[in-house]
Amino acid sequence: MAFVAMCEKGRGKTGINRVCLSGGCFQNKILLEDSIIQLENAGFVVYHHKQVPTNDGGIALGQAVVAGAIAKNIG
């Protein structure tokens, strides 16, 4: 899988062994599950959404959290 090869190249340059899978393409269950398996088999620690949507719903939630933190610090 080209995605795993790209991650391995990045790990070789940075030493970072963690991969976060997010965004609209990872709404596809087959792509997500296959990517997780292949990355873990290559020795990566994989993070992905479990309780928050991977797409616009997750972005909106993040924006609401940041707005709440800003409002709390201002007020």
PDB file of N, CA, C and O in Angstrom, chain B, residues numbered from 101:
ATOM      1  N   MET B 101       0.852  -1.178   0.000  1.00  0.00           N
ATOM      2  CA  MET B 101       0.000   0.000   0.000  1.00  0.00           C
ATOM      3  C   MET B 101       0.897   1.241   0.000  1.00  0.00           C
ATOM      4  O   MET B 101       1.795   1.372   0.832  1.00  0.00           O
ATOM      5  N   ALA B 102       0.640   2.138  -0.938  1.00  0.00           N
ATOM      6  CA  ALA B 102       1.450   3.352  -1.073  1.00  0.00           C
ATOM      7  C   ALA B 102       1.371   4.219   0.178  1.00  0.00           C
ATOM      8  O   ALA B 102       2.345   4.876   0.545  1.00  0.00           O
ATOM      9  N   PHE B 103       0.211   4.221   0.834  1.00  0.00           N
ATOM     10  CA  PHE B 103       0.033   5.027   2.045  1.00  0.00           C
ATOM     11  C   PHE B 103       0.992   4.577   3.145  1.00  0.00           C
ATOM     12  O   PHE B 103       1.590   5.409   3.827  1.00  0.00           O
ATOM     13  N   VAL B 104       1.136   3.282   3.317  1.00  0.00           N
ATOM     14  CA  VAL B 104       2.057   2.755   4.338  1.00  0.00           C
ATOM     15  C   VAL B 104       3.495   3.087   3.964  1.00  0.00           C
ATOM     16  O   VAL B 104       4.289   3.463   4.827  1.00  0.00           O
ATOM     17  N   ALA B 105       3.834   2.952   2.698  1.00  0.00           N
ATOM     18  CA  ALA B 105       5.193   3.283   2.242  1.00  0.00           C
ATOM     19  C   ALA B 105       5.512   4.756   2.514  1.00  0.00           C
ATOM     20  O   ALA B 105       6.625   5.088   2.922  1.00  0.00           O
ATOM     21  N   MET B 106       4.536   5.632   2.288  1.00  0.00           N
ATOM     22  CA  MET B 106       4.727   7.056   2.553  1.00  0.00           C
ATOM     23  C   MET B 106       4.954   7.296   4.048  1.00  0.00           C
ATOM     24  O   MET B 106       5.825   8.076   4.432  1.00  0.00           O
ATOM     25  N   CYS B 107       4.169   6.622   4.880  1.00  0.00           N
ATOM     26  CA  CYS B 107       4.332   6.766   6.331  1.00  0.00           C
ATOM     27  C   CYS B 107       5.695   6.244   6.783  1.00  0.00           C
ATOM     28  O   CYS B 107       6.335   6.837   7.652  1.00  0.00           O
ATOM     29  N   GLU B 108       6.134   5.137   6.193  1.00  0.00           N
ATOM     30  CA  GLU B 108       7.447   4.583   6.542  1.00  0.00           C
ATOM     31  C   GLU B 108       8.561   5.550   6.150  1.00  0.00           C
ATOM     32  O   GLU B 108       9.535   5.707   6.885  1.00  0.00           O
ATOM     33  N   LYS B 109       8.421   6.188   5.010  1.00  0.00           N
ATOM     34  CA  LYS B 109       9.423   7.174   4.580  1.00  0.00           C
ATOM     35  C   LYS B 109       9.463   8.341   5.567  1.00  0.00           C
ATOM     36  O   LYS B 109      10.540   8.797   5.952  1.00  0.00           O
ATOM     37  N   GLY B 110       8.292   8.818   5.971  1.00  0.00           N
ATOM     38  CA  GLY B 110       8.229   9.903   6.948  1.00  0.00           C
ATOM     39  C   GLY B 110       8.828   9.496   8.283  1.00  0.00           C
ATOM     40  O   GLY B 110       9.532  10.281   8.917  1.00  0.00           O
ATOM     41  N   ARG B 111       8.551   8.270   8.713  1.00  0.00           N
ATOM     42  CA  ARG B 111       9.119   7.777   9.970  1.00  0.00           C
ATOM     43  C   ARG B 111      10.635   7.714   9.887  1.00  0.00           C
ATOM     44  O   ARG B 111      11.326   8.023  10.858  1.00  0.00           O
ATOM     45  N   GLY B 112      11.157   7.314   8.731  1.00  0.00           N
ATOM     46  CA  GLY B 112      12.602   7.247   8.551  1.00  0.00           C
ATOM     47  C   GLY B 112      13.274   8.606   8.681  1.00  0.00           C
ATOM     48  O   GLY B 112      14.406   8.701   9.154  1.00  0.00           O
ATOM     49  N   LYS B 113      12.582   9.649   8.263  1.00  0.00           N
ATOM     50  CA  LYS B 113      13.136  11.001   8.326  1.00  0.00           C
ATOM     51  C   LYS B 113      12.929  11.674   9.678  1.00  0.00           C
ATOM     52  O   LYS B 113      13.750  12.487  10.101  1.00  0.00           O
ATOM     53  N   THR B 114      11.835  11.338  10.356  1.00  0.00           N
ATOM     54  CA  THR B 114      11.480  12.061  11.574  1.00  0.00           C
ATOM     55  C   THR B 114      11.566  11.229  12.857  1.00  0.00           C
ATOM     56  O   THR B 114      11.714  11.773  13.951  1.00  0.00           O
ATOM     57  N   GLY B 115      11.474   9.921  12.709  1.00  0.00           N
ATOM     58  CA  GLY B 115      11.425   9.045  13.880  1.00  0.00           C
ATOM     59  C   GLY B 115      10.031   8.962  14.492  1.00  0.00           C
ATOM     60  O   GLY B 115       9.829   8.258  15.481  1.00  0.00           O
ATOM     61  N   ILE B 116       9.083   9.668  13.919  1.00  0.00           N
ATOM     62  CA  ILE B 116       7.708   9.654  14.439  1.00  0.00           C
ATOM     63  C   ILE B 116       7.032   8.354  14.027  1.00  0.00           C
ATOM     64  O   ILE B 116       7.029   7.979  12.854  1.00  0.00           O
ATOM     65  N   ASN B 117       6.465   7.682  15.007  1.00  0.00           N
ATOM     66  CA  ASN B 117       5.887   6.363  14.796  1.00  0.00           C
ATOM     67  C   ASN B 117       4.371   6.355  14.986  1.00  0.00           C
ATOM     68  O   ASN B 117       3.767   5.287  15.083  1.00  0.00           O
ATOM     69  N   ARG B 118       3.760   7.521  15.038  1.00  0.00           N
ATOM     70  CA  ARG B 118       2.320   7.629  15.260  1.00  0.00           C
ATOM     71  C   ARG B 118       1.652   8.178  14.009  1.00  0.00           C
ATOM     72  O   ARG B 118       2.156   9.102  13.370  1.00  0.00           O
ATOM     73  N   VAL B 119       0.512   7.593  13.673  1.00  0.00           N
ATOM     74  CA  VAL B 119      -0.241   8.020  12.500  1.00  0.00           C
ATOM     75  C   VAL B 119      -1.678   8.291  12.927  1.00  0.00           C
ATOM     76  O   VAL B 119      -2.295   7.468  13.603  1.00  0.00           O
ATOM     77  N   CYS B 120      -2.207   9.443  12.532  1.00  0.00           N
ATOM     78  CA  CYS B 120      -3.597   9.798  12.806  1.00  0.00           C
ATOM     79  C   CYS B 120      -4.378   9.757  11.499  1.00  0.00           C
ATOM     80  O   CYS B 120      -4.023  10.432  10.533  1.00  0.00           O
ATOM     81  N   LEU B 121      -5.433   8.968  11.476  1.00  0.00           N
ATOM     82  CA  LEU B 121      -6.260   8.836  10.286  1.00  0.00           C
ATOM     83  C   LEU B 121      -7.530   9.654  10.485  1.00  0.00           C
ATOM     84  O   LEU B 121      -8.318   9.385  11.392  1.00  0.00           O
ATOM     85  N   SER B 122      -7.717  10.650   9.633  1.00  0.00           N
ATOM     86  CA  SER B 122      -8.865  11.537   9.766  1.00  0.00           C
ATOM     87  C   SER B 122      -9.255  12.051   8.397  1.00  0.00           C
ATOM     88  O   SER B 122      -8.492  11.922   7.439  1.00  0.00           O
ATOM     89  N   GLY B 123     -10.420  12.624   8.301  1.00  0.00           N
ATOM     90  CA  GLY B 123     -10.875  13.207   7.054  1.00  0.00           C
ATOM     91  C   GLY B 123     -11.890  12.325   6.348  1.00  0.00           C
ATOM     92  O   GLY B 123     -12.124  11.177   6.727  1.00  0.00           O
ATOM     93  N   GLY B 124     -12.473  12.888   5.329  1.00  0.00           N
ATOM     94  CA  GLY B 124     -13.576  12.240   4.627  1.00  0.00           C
ATOM     95  C   GLY B 124     -13.272  10.874   4.060  1.00  0.00           C
ATOM     96  O   GLY B 124     -14.141  10.002   4.078  1.00  0.00           O
ATOM     97  N   CYS B 125     -12.056  10.654   3.552  1.00  0.00           N
ATOM     98  CA  CYS B 125     -11.764   9.344   2.950  1.00  0.00           C
ATOM     99  C   CYS B 125     -11.811   8.225   3.990  1.00  0.00           C
ATOM    100  O   CYS B 125     -12.061   7.068   3.650  1.00  0.00           O
ATOM    101  N   PHE B 126     -11.570   8.568   5.257  1.00  0.00           N
ATOM    102  CA  PHE B 126     -11.591   7.529   6.288  1.00  0.00           C
ATOM    103  C   PHE B 126     -12.994   7.297   6.851  1.00  0.00           C
ATOM    104  O   PHE B 126     -13.156   6.597   7.850  1.00  0.00           O
ATOM    105  N   GLN B 127     -14.010   7.886   6.207  1.00  0.00           N
ATOM    106  CA  GLN B 127     -15.388   7.499   6.483  1.00  0.00           C
ATOM    107  C   GLN B 127     -15.661   6.143   5.846  1.00  0.00           C
ATOM    108  O   GLN B 127     -16.595   5.441   6.234  1.00  0.00           O
ATOM    109  N   ASN B 128     -14.847   5.786   4.875  1.00  0.00           N
ATOM    110  CA  ASN B 128     -14.961   4.496   4.205  1.00  0.00           C
ATOM    111  C   ASN B 128     -14.413   3.419   5.137  1.00  0.00           C
ATOM    112  O   ASN B 128     -13.210   3.364   5.394  1.00  0.00           O
ATOM    113  N   LYS B 129     -15.295   2.569   5.639  1.00  0.00           N
ATOM    114  CA  LYS B 129     -14.933   1.568   6.640  1.00  0.00           C
ATOM    115  C   LYS B 129     -13.853   0.605   6.128  1.00  0.00           C
ATOM    116  O   LYS B 129     -12.942   0.247   6.874  1.00  0.00           O
ATOM    117  N   ILE B 130     -13.949   0.194   4.884  1.00  0.00           N
ATOM    118  CA  ILE B 130     -12.970  -0.748   4.323  1.00  0.00           C
ATOM    119  C   ILE B 130     -11.595  -0.100   4.266  1.00  0.00           C
ATOM    120  O   ILE B 130     -10.604  -0.715   4.659  1.00  0.00           O
ATOM    121  N   LEU B 131     -11.525   1.136   3.779  1.00  0.00           N
ATOM    122  CA  LEU B 131     -10.246   1.848   3.691  1.00  0.00           C
ATOM    123  C   LEU B 131      -9.662   2.067   5.084  1.00  0.00           C
ATOM    124  O   LEU B 131      -8.468   1.857   5.300  1.00  0.00           O
ATOM    125  N   LEU B 132     -10.499   2.486   6.024  1.00  0.00           N
ATOM    126  CA  LEU B 132     -10.034   2.733   7.388  1.00  0.00           C
ATOM    127  C   LEU B 132      -9.486   1.455   8.025  1.00  0.00           C
ATOM    128  O   LEU B 132      -8.366   1.441   8.535  1.00  0.00           O
ATOM    129  N   GLU B 133     -10.274   0.390   7.995  1.00  0.00           N
ATOM    130  CA  GLU B 133      -9.852  -0.854   8.653  1.00  0.00           C
ATOM    131  C   GLU B 133      -8.606  -1.446   8.011  1.00  0.00           C
ATOM    132  O   GLU B 133      -7.718  -1.926   8.715  1.00  0.00           O
ATOM    133  N   ASP B 134      -8.530  -1.419   6.680  1.00  0.00           N
ATOM    134  CA  ASP B 134      -7.348  -1.962   5.995  1.00  0.00           C
ATOM    135  C   ASP B 134      -6.112  -1.125   6.304  1.00  0.00           C
ATOM    136  O   ASP B 134      -5.026  -1.668   6.504  1.00  0.00           O
ATOM    137  N   SER B 135      -6.278   0.196   6.343  1.00  0.00           N
ATOM    138  CA  SER B 135      -5.151   1.078   6.664  1.00  0.00           C
ATOM    139  C   SER B 135      -4.650   0.828   8.080  1.00  0.00           C
ATOM    140  O   SER B 135      -3.442   0.774   8.314  1.00  0.00           O
ATOM    141  N   ILE B 136      -5.567   0.676   9.017  1.00  0.00           N
ATOM    142  CA  ILE B 136      -5.175   0.413  10.405  1.00  0.00           C
ATOM    143  C   ILE B 136      -4.380  -0.882  10.490  1.00  0.00           C
ATOM    144  O   ILE B 136      -3.314  -0.919  11.105  1.00  0.00           O
ATOM    145  N   ILE B 137      -4.888  -1.935   9.880  1.00  0.00           N
ATOM    146  CA  ILE B 137      -4.201  -3.239   9.930  1.00  0.00           C
ATOM    147  C   ILE B 137      -2.800  -3.138   9.333  1.00  0.00           C
ATOM    148  O   ILE B 137      -1.829  -3.589   9.940  1.00  0.00           O
ATOM    149  N   GLN B 138      -2.700  -2.546   8.142  1.00  0.00           N
ATOM    150  CA  GLN B 138      -1.397  -2.480   7.478  1.00  0.00           C
ATOM    151  C   GLN B 138      -0.415  -1.588   8.227  1.00  0.00           C
ATOM    152  O   GLN B 138       0.771  -1.910   8.311  1.00  0.00           O
ATOM    153  N   LEU B 139      -0.889  -0.478   8.768  1.00  0.00           N
ATOM    154  CA  LEU B 139       0.004   0.408   9.528  1.00  0.00           C
ATOM    155  C   LEU B 139       0.472  -0.257  10.817  1.00  0.00           C
ATOM    156  O   LEU B 139       1.650  -0.177  11.165  1.00  0.00           O
ATOM    157  N   GLU B 140      -0.440  -0.908  11.522  1.00  0.00           N
ATOM    158  CA  GLU B 140      -0.051  -1.594  12.753  1.00  0.00           C
ATOM    159  C   GLU B 140       0.916  -2.739  12.454  1.00  0.00           C
ATOM    160  O   GLU B 140       1.856  -2.964  13.217  1.00  0.00           O
ATOM    161  N   ASN B 141       0.702  -3.456  11.367  1.00  0.00           N
ATOM    162  CA  ASN B 141       1.635  -4.518  10.967  1.00  0.00           C
ATOM    163  C   ASN B 141       3.017  -3.958  10.638  1.00  0.00           C
ATOM    164  O   ASN B 141       4.021  -4.659  10.766  1.00  0.00           O
ATOM    165  N   ALA B 142       3.067  -2.696  10.215  1.00  0.00           N
ATOM    166  CA  ALA B 142       4.342  -2.041   9.910  1.00  0.00           C
ATOM    167  C   ALA B 142       4.951  -1.395  11.159  1.00  0.00           C
ATOM    168  O   ALA B 142       5.995  -0.748  11.082  1.00  0.00           O
ATOM    169  N   GLY B 143       4.286  -1.578  12.319  1.00  0.00           N
ATOM    170  CA  GLY B 143       4.849  -1.093  13.574  1.00  0.00           C
ATOM    171  C   GLY B 143       4.413   0.302  13.996  1.00  0.00           C
ATOM    172  O   GLY B 143       4.998   0.878  14.914  1.00  0.00           O
ATOM    173  N   PHE B 144       3.404   0.852  13.347  1.00  0.00           N
ATOM    174  CA  PHE B 144       2.924   2.179  13.715  1.00  0.00           C
ATOM    175  C   PHE B 144       1.877   2.107  14.818  1.00  0.00           C
ATOM    176  O   PHE B 144       1.158   1.115  14.945  1.00  0.00           O
ATOM    177  N   VAL B 145       1.801   3.157  15.605  1.00  0.00           N
ATOM    178  CA  VAL B 145       0.702   3.363  16.540  1.00  0.00           C
ATOM    179  C   VAL B 145      -0.318   4.197  15.774  1.00  0.00           C
ATOM    180  O   VAL B 145       0.007   5.276  15.277  1.00  0.00           O
ATOM    181  N   VAL B 146      -1.544   3.705  15.677  1.00  0.00           N
ATOM    182  CA  VAL B 146      -2.553   4.340  14.826  1.00  0.00           C
ATOM    183  C   VAL B 146      -3.675   4.923  15.676  1.00  0.00           C
ATOM    184  O   VAL B 146      -4.200   4.266  16.575  1.00  0.00           O
ATOM    185  N   TYR B 147      -4.028   6.161  15.378  1.00  0.00           N
ATOM    186  CA  TYR B 147      -5.154   6.839  16.027  1.00  0.00           C
ATOM    187  C   TYR B 147      -6.207   7.134  14.972  1.00  0.00           C
ATOM    188  O   TYR B 147      -5.885   7.494  13.839  1.00  0.00           O
ATOM    189  N   HIS B 148      -7.462   6.979  15.353  1.00  0.00           N
ATOM    190  CA  HIS B 148      -8.558   7.309  14.440  1.00  0.00           C
ATOM    191  C   HIS B 148      -9.792   7.676  15.251  1.00  0.00           C
ATOM    192  O   HIS B 148      -9.869   7.415  16.452  1.00  0.00           O
ATOM    193  N   HIS B 149     -10.748   8.284  14.573  1.00  0.00           N
ATOM    194  CA  HIS B 149     -11.971   8.733  15.241  1.00  0.00           C
ATOM    195  C   HIS B 149     -12.777   7.535  15.728  1.00  0.00           C
ATOM    196  O   HIS B 149     -12.893   6.523  15.037  1.00  0.00           O
ATOM    197  N   LYS B 150     -13.322   7.667  16.911  1.00  0.00           N
ATOM    198  CA  LYS B 150     -14.204   6.630  17.439  1.00  0.00           C
ATOM    199  C   LYS B 150     -15.533   7.220  17.893  1.00  0.00           C
ATOM    200  O   LYS B 150     -16.577   6.588  17.734  1.00  0.00           O
ATOM    201  N   GLN B 151     -15.506   8.418  18.452  1.00  0.00           N
ATOM    202  CA  GLN B 151     -16.728   9.021  18.970  1.00  0.00           C
ATOM    203  C   GLN B 151     -17.123  10.294  18.226  1.00  0.00           C
ATOM    204  O   GLN B 151     -18.240  10.785  18.391  1.00  0.00           O
ATOM    205  N   VAL B 152     -16.230  10.822  17.422  1.00  0.00           N
ATOM    206  CA  VAL B 152     -16.464  12.068  16.691  1.00  0.00           C
ATOM    207  C   VAL B 152     -16.409  11.753  15.203  1.00  0.00           C
ATOM    208  O   VAL B 152     -15.555  10.976  14.777  1.00  0.00           O
ATOM    209  N   PRO B 153     -17.295  12.333  14.402  1.00  0.00           N
ATOM    210  CA  PRO B 153     -17.254  12.073  12.964  1.00  0.00           C
ATOM    211  C   PRO B 153     -15.912  12.484  12.347  1.00  0.00           C
ATOM    212  O   PRO B 153     -15.272  13.430  12.807  1.00  0.00           O
ATOM    213  N   THR B 154     -15.502  11.774  11.317  1.00  0.00           N
ATOM    214  CA  THR B 154     -14.212  12.056  10.682  1.00  0.00           C
ATOM    215  C   THR B 154     -14.239  13.266   9.772  1.00  0.00           C
ATOM    216  O   THR B 154     -13.184  13.745   9.358  1.00  0.00           O
ATOM    217  N   ASN B 155     -15.400  13.763   9.457  1.00  0.00           N
ATOM    218  CA  ASN B 155     -15.488  14.816   8.444  1.00  0.00           C
ATOM    219  C   ASN B 155     -15.962  16.131   9.062  1.00  0.00           C
ATOM    220  O   ASN B 155     -15.483  16.509  10.131  1.00  0.00           O
ATOM    221  N   ASP B 156     -16.874  16.821   8.426  1.00  0.00           N
ATOM    222  CA  ASP B 156     -17.278  18.164   8.849  1.00  0.00           C
ATOM    223  C   ASP B 156     -17.823  18.217  10.278  1.00  0.00           C
ATOM    224  O   ASP B 156     -17.630  19.213  10.976  1.00  0.00           O
ATOM    225  N   GLY B 157     -18.497  17.157  10.715  1.00  0.00           N
ATOM    226  CA  GLY B 157     -19.004  17.136  12.084  1.00  0.00           C
ATOM    227  C   GLY B 157     -17.888  17.229  13.108  1.00  0.00           C
ATOM    228  O   GLY B 157     -18.039  17.888  14.137  1.00  0.00           O
ATOM    229  N   GLY B 158     -16.767  16.573  12.834  1.00  0.00           N
ATOM    230  CA  GLY B 158     -15.608  16.647  13.727  1.00  0.00           C
ATOM    231  C   GLY B 158     -14.975  18.022  13.710  1.00  0.00           C
ATOM    232  O   GLY B 158     -14.545  18.526  14.748  1.00  0.00           O
ATOM    233  N   ILE B 159     -14.916  18.628  12.537  1.00  0.00           N
ATOM    234  CA  ILE B 159     -14.370  19.991  12.432  1.00  0.00           C
ATOM    235  C   ILE B 159     -15.245  20.955  13.227  1.00  0.00           C
ATOM    236  O   ILE B 159     -14.738  21.791  13.974  1.00  0.00           O
ATOM    237  N   ALA B 160     -16.558  20.835  13.064  1.00  0.00           N
ATOM    238  CA  ALA B 160     -17.486  21.712  13.780  1.00  0.00           C
ATOM    239  C   ALA B 160     -17.342  21.539  15.289  1.00  0.00           C
ATOM    240  O   ALA B 160     -17.360  22.521  16.031  1.00  0.00           O
ATOM    241  N   LEU B 161     -17.201  20.312  15.739  1.00  0.00           N
ATOM    242  CA  LEU B 161     -17.020  20.068  17.171  1.00  0.00           C
ATOM    243  C   LEU B 161     -15.737  20.731  17.659  1.00  0.00           C
ATOM    244  O   LEU B 161     -15.733  21.371  18.711  1.00  0.00           O
ATOM    245  N   GLY B 162     -14.655  20.586  16.910  1.00  0.00           N
ATOM    246  CA  GLY B 162     -13.390  21.219  17.285  1.00  0.00           C
ATOM    247  C   GLY B 162     -13.502  22.731  17.342  1.00  0.00           C
ATOM    248  O   GLY B 162     -12.958  23.364  18.247  1.00  0.00           O
ATOM    249  N   GLN B 163     -14.205  23.309  16.384  1.00  0.00           N
ATOM    250  CA  GLN B 163     -14.399  24.755  16.384  1.00  0.00           C
ATOM    251  C   GLN B 163     -15.207  25.203  17.599  1.00  0.00           C
ATOM    252  O   GLN B 163     -14.919  26.241  18.194  1.00  0.00           O
ATOM    253  N   ALA B 164     -16.215  24.420  17.963  1.00  0.00           N
ATOM    254  CA  ALA B 164     -17.029  24.758  19.136  1.00  0.00           C
ATOM    255  C   ALA B 164     -16.207  24.675  20.419  1.00  0.00           C
ATOM    256  O   ALA B 164     -16.366  25.508  21.312  1.00  0.00           O
ATOM    257  N   VAL B 165     -15.336  23.685  20.517  1.00  0.00           N
ATOM    258  CA  VAL B 165     -14.481  23.546  21.699  1.00  0.00           C
ATOM    259  C   VAL B 165     -13.534  24.742  21.816  1.00  0.00           C
ATOM    260  O   VAL B 165     -13.374  25.311  22.896  1.00  0.00           O
ATOM    261  N   VAL B 166     -12.910  25.119  20.700  1.00  0.00           N
ATOM    262  CA  VAL B 166     -11.995  26.260  20.718  1.00  0.00           C
ATOM    263  C   VAL B 166     -12.758  27.547  21.063  1.00  0.00           C
ATOM    264  O   VAL B 166     -12.287  28.351  21.868  1.00  0.00           O
ATOM    265  N   ALA B 167     -13.921  27.739  20.463  1.00  0.00           N
ATOM    266  CA  ALA B 167     -14.719  28.938  20.748  1.00  0.00           C
ATOM    267  C   ALA B 167     -15.104  28.987  22.235  1.00  0.00           C
ATOM    268  O   ALA B 167     -15.075  30.052  22.852  1.00  0.00           O
ATOM    269  N   GLY B 168     -15.461  27.838  22.797  1.00  0.00           N
ATOM    270  CA  GLY B 168     -15.804  27.777  24.212  1.00  0.00           C
ATOM    271  C   GLY B 168     -14.626  28.128  25.107  1.00  0.00           C
ATOM    272  O   GLY B 168     -14.778  28.831  26.106  1.00  0.00           O
ATOM    273  N   ALA B 169     -13.448  27.629  24.739  1.00  0.00           N
ATOM    274  CA  ALA B 169     -12.241  27.925  25.526  1.00  0.00           C
ATOM    275  C   ALA B 169     -11.895  29.407  25.444  1.00  0.00           C
ATOM    276  O   ALA B 169     -11.511  30.015  26.443  1.00  0.00           O
ATOM    277  N   ILE B 170     -12.032  29.987  24.255  1.00  0.00           N
ATOM    278  CA  ILE B 170     -11.752  31.424  24.090  1.00  0.00           C
ATOM    279  C   ILE B 170     -12.747  32.234  24.916  1.00  0.00           C
ATOM    280  O   ILE B 170     -12.362  33.160  25.629  1.00  0.00           O
ATOM    281  N   ALA B 171     -14.026  31.881  24.816  1.00  0.00           N
ATOM    282  CA  ALA B 171     -15.058  32.613  25.560  1.00  0.00           C
ATOM    283  C   ALA B 171     -14.820  32.505  27.062  1.00  0.00           C
ATOM    284  O   ALA B 171     -15.037  33.471  27.793  1.00  0.00           O
ATOM    285  N   LYS B 172     -14.389  31.369  27.518  1.00  0.00           N
ATOM    286  CA  LYS B 172     -14.129  31.157  28.949  1.00  0.00           C
ATOM    287  C   LYS B 172     -12.965  32.032  29.413  1.00  0.00           C
ATOM    288  O   LYS B 172     -13.006  32.595  30.507  1.00  0.00           O
ATOM    289  N   ASN B 173     -11.943  32.144  28.591  1.00  0.00           N
ATOM    290  CA  ASN B 173     -10.765  32.936  28.955  1.00  0.00           C
ATOM    291  C   ASN B 173     -11.003  34.441  28.842  1.00  0.00           C
ATOM    292  O   ASN B 173     -10.358  35.226  29.537  1.00  0.00           O
ATOM    293  N   ILE B 174     -11.922  34.841  27.974  1.00  0.00           N
ATOM    294  CA  ILE B 174     -12.221  36.272  27.801  1.00  0.00           C
ATOM    295  C   ILE B 174     -13.145  36.763  28.907  1.00  0.00           C
ATOM    296  O   ILE B 174     -12.965  37.851  29.455  1.00  0.00           O
ATOM    297  N   GLY B 175     -14.144  35.930  29.222  1.00  0.00           N
ATOM    298  CA  GLY B 175     -15.182  36.339  30.157  1.00  0.00           C
ATOM    299  C   GLY B 175     -14.747  36.184  31.535  1.00  0.00           C
ATOM    300  O   GLY B 175     -15.504  36.484  32.459  1.00  0.00           O
TER     301      GLY B 175
END
